[in-house]
């Protein structure tokens, strides 16, 4: 399962948050014996208006995008999914048409890869 969205005030859009709250409830999303998504893969594809430099420690936004995504990582842990390394596109506000096409190709490659890298603290370096 891949959640695709634009970063919205350092989080997901409100409608996605509502969906998560409505669907990932105890008894379906998680239980003491495992929920319906247990063992599945969970990934995120996020477009971000700011630059990658802004999303570095000490950058304009103070935190990396991976730090800002920690609630999703925690959710993935609770519902017992394998959290994948997020696909991120930065500086979307200023990308040219050619750059957006290139990003689209990179996203397709991410989705079609034989195996997407699992999220780990040591693989969070950003492109």
Backbone torsions as a table, in degrees:
resi	resn	phi	psi	omega
1	UNK	NA	128.5	178.0
2	UNK	-118.9	124.1	173.5
3	UNK	-94.2	123.3	-177.4
4	UNK	-117.2	124.0	-177.8
5	UNK	-161.5	164.3	172.6
6	UNK	-89.0	139.2	176.9
7	UNK	-62.0	133.4	-175.0
8	UNK	-128.8	101.0	-177.3
9	UNK	51.1	50.9	175.8
10	UNK	66.7	23.8	-178.4
11	UNK	-153.0	-167.4	176.4
12	UNK	-88.0	161.7	175.1
13	UNK	-62.3	151.3	-176.7
14	UNK	-56.6	-36.5	-178.6
15	UNK	-66.9	-36.4	175.6
16	UNK	-65.7	-42.7	177.5
17	UNK	-59.4	-42.1	178.4
18	UNK	-62.8	-43.2	179.5
19	UNK	-60.8	-45.4	178.7
20	UNK	-59.6	-44.4	179.5
21	UNK	-63.5	-38.6	-177.2
22	UNK	-76.7	-34.6	-172.6
23	UNK	-94.7	-42.1	-173.9
24	UNK	-87.3	59.3	-177.8
25	UNK	-93.5	161.1	175.9
26	UNK	-62.4	133.6	-178.8
27	UNK	105.8	-27.5	175.6
28	UNK	-121.7	-57.2	-178.1
29	UNK	-71.8	-33.1	179.2
30	UNK	-159.1	150.0	173.7
31	UNK	-149.3	176.0	176.3
32	UNK	-67.7	-17.2	179.8
33	UNK	-107.5	4.7	-179.1
34	UNK	101.4	140.8	-178.3
35	UNK	-95.3	-173.5	-176.3
36	UNK	-66.5	-22.8	-177.6
37	UNK	-98.6	1.8	-178.5
38	UNK	-52.6	128.2	177.6
39	UNK	84.3	-6.1	177.7
40	UNK	-82.7	167.9	176.9
41	UNK	-96.6	140.9	177.1
42	UNK	-126.8	121.4	178.4
43	UNK	-127.1	165.5	177.9
44	UNK	-130.3	140.5	172.1
45	UNK	-123.8	116.5	-169.5
46	UNK	-128.0	131.1	171.4
47	UNK	-99.4	137.2	-173.4
48	UNK	-129.8	128.6	-178.6
49	UNK	-68.9	-32.8	-178.4
50	UNK	-76.8	170.2	-179.9
51	UNK	-86.6	160.9	178.4
52	UNK	-61.9	-31.1	178.4
53	UNK	-65.2	-35.9	177.6
54	UNK	-62.9	-31.9	-175.2
55	UNK	-99.9	50.2	175.9
56	UNK	-127.4	156.3	175.5
57	UNK	-54.6	126.8	-178.8
58	UNK	83.8	-2.7	177.7
59	UNK	-76.5	-177.2	-176.8
60	UNK	-58.4	-29.0	-179.2
61	UNK	-103.7	2.9	172.3
62	UNK	71.5	-27.2	-174.9
63	UNK	-125.7	155.9	172.8
64	UNK	-77.3	160.2	177.8
65	UNK	-62.9	-32.0	179.9
66	UNK	-68.4	-34.5	174.5
67	UNK	-67.0	-40.0	179.7
68	UNK	-68.8	-21.5	179.0
69	UNK	-90.8	5.0	-177.3
70	UNK	-57.1	-32.4	175.3
71	UNK	-61.7	-34.2	177.2
72	UNK	-69.4	-38.6	177.2
73	UNK	-63.4	-43.7	178.2
74	UNK	-63.5	-41.1	177.7
75	UNK	-61.9	-44.4	178.8
76	UNK	-59.1	-40.4	177.8
77	UNK	-62.9	-43.6	-179.1
78	UNK	-63.9	-43.0	-177.4
79	UNK	-88.1	4.9	173.5
80	UNK	61.1	43.3	172.3
81	UNK	-101.3	161.3	174.1
82	UNK	-86.7	112.3	-176.9
83	UNK	-80.7	123.1	-177.3
84	UNK	-91.3	156.0	175.3
85	UNK	-61.3	125.1	-177.4
86	UNK	-65.0	147.5	171.0
87	UNK	-93.2	123.1	-177.2
88	UNK	-125.3	141.2	173.5
89	UNK	-123.0	117.6	-179.0
90	UNK	-98.7	163.9	173.7
91	UNK	59.4	36.1	-176.4
92	UNK	-66.3	-23.5	179.7
93	UNK	-66.8	-26.2	-174.0
94	UNK	-118.2	12.3	-179.0
95	UNK	-76.8	142.4	175.1
96	UNK	-77.3	168.7	177.9
97	UNK	-57.9	-41.9	179.9
98	UNK	-64.2	-41.1	178.8
99	UNK	-66.1	-37.4	177.4
100	UNK	-67.0	-38.8	176.3
101	UNK	-63.2	-43.2	177.8
102	UNK	-62.1	-42.5	177.9
103	UNK	-63.0	-37.6	177.8
104	UNK	-63.0	-40.8	177.5
105	UNK	-64.6	-42.4	178.5
106	UNK	-62.2	-38.5	178.7
107	UNK	-65.3	-43.1	177.5
108	UNK	-60.6	-41.5	177.7
109	UNK	-63.3	-39.8	177.5
110	UNK	-59.7	-47.7	-177.5
111	UNK	-68.6	-33.9	-175.4
112	UNK	-92.7	-0.4	-179.2
113	UNK	-60.7	145.7	177.5
114	UNK	-59.1	-35.5	178.5
115	UNK	-149.8	130.1	176.1
116	UNK	-93.5	137.0	-178.2
117	UNK	-61.0	134.2	174.6
118	UNK	-70.9	147.2	177.9
119	UNK	-70.5	128.4	174.1
120	UNK	-144.7	155.6	-178.8
121	UNK	-58.2	-28.5	-177.1
122	UNK	-89.4	0.5	177.7
123	UNK	-118.8	31.4	-176.6
124	UNK	-98.6	7.0	176.9
125	UNK	-61.0	137.4	-175.8
126	UNK	-98.5	150.5	179.5
127	UNK	-78.9	NA	NA
